[in-house]
Amino acid sequence: MNQHQLSIEARFRPEILERILRIVRHRGFQVCAMNMATVANAENVNIEMTVASQRSVDLLSSQLSKLMDVACVQIQQHATQQIRA
């Protein structure tokens, strides 16, 4: 299983975390770690997420980018690694 780290910038809405997690699950990824913090203006949120799957992380990234309140999704290339389950 491959592990990938994503950095997501989004507009803060009560439901944004639920929407992101639903897409992660529907696309066949497992959340290994997650950290969320609001930006100084409290209108935006930064989410750092480590996910694992056999699938391509580009599929997940493109689906997350389609969410209305998501401004940016970045794949941290140096953090991608192979793990054994």
Disulfide bonds with the S-S distance in Angstrom:
none
